[in-house]
């Protein structure tokens, strides 16, 4: 009995000793902590970037960053628009906002009970700041959690002005704490207003000459007030006088990337070496695929869910590596935190639905079998990582099953035994997942009336029709 008791005491002491040692290692690893720059570019499609194989020279500066870091070739957003995607992105969890109508009037899109990346980093000793001009990401919408300095101002014109403000902030910063800065660029979102210089580069090239087509301007009277109503038409927010060709608008989108890329280059030129840089997007954009023109909300096809993810980190992530494994935007927060404080992350993995991507970068196989995306209770989607299959179910019971990369041949009604089995299996997995996820991001919504200035801005971005 005595021996047993001694063993117990020794085990407990050893346990505490290990905790202390791990804590010390953790401290050593944290010192010096790198500055962290997280760049999200709204509605940025990876396949329109040079580093993902695009033929136009849209992104020389992002391409340079890609060469210096790791490129994740298959990263997917949890949702198809900013609000559907960013709660998960910034918490590493599967969170959703209920309806698109609601998000326009709510003051609380990301409830305080959820912990954000900025909050985690703040407790790890960071000084935190955000810059951008997205109207949905105002501080009162819940995205300000954990930020010491919050500059998300819809009056800021474009990436040029945002970058200027970031650089001013960096020049003035006198503190000793490492910095976490999140920058959200909106140039690539409708209405695509690039510089003339960028537009000239692509407007008259031949890239889309063979599949160019004449589009119609959307009729003025649209029954729906939601924004996903441009099926087969040019949305008014995008339309430019007497311009009806698909090619012209894709050139505008690409030119908008070129415009943002230039200022991303200006920013990166001024960033110190010991900086962890992450570049990604909240979602992609439909440029005519699935008959959806120049929009993204509600579409759950990969032109909208596929996002870029580039991580540059001199310490852990090998230069110039391309990772083909499928990952999700919910992996970004655990990856950053694992890099900053691996011991903390080890004991706190359970807080996240996403996983740290370091293992994958080191060619270790991940145990995870599925990824998920969703949109405001209307659509739920499961992605089978190994077999590259996607199964979707909508609120009205409509089902879609795709053997990727073909996202046009819906196999949901295929009655061959093998396909039925796959569908039933994915349906079962999705239902099991739905018992716990996604969680409501906006727990206590407080509705409010929009002011005229915000309404006008939302109209210009295509979110409001009247
Ligand atoms: Zn967005």
Boltz pocket constraint, residues with backbone or C-beta under 6 A from the ligand:
constraints:
  - pocket:
      binder: B
      contacts: [[A, 42], [A, 43], [A, 81], [A, 82], [A, 83], [A, 189], [A, 282], [A, 283]]
      max_distance: 6.0
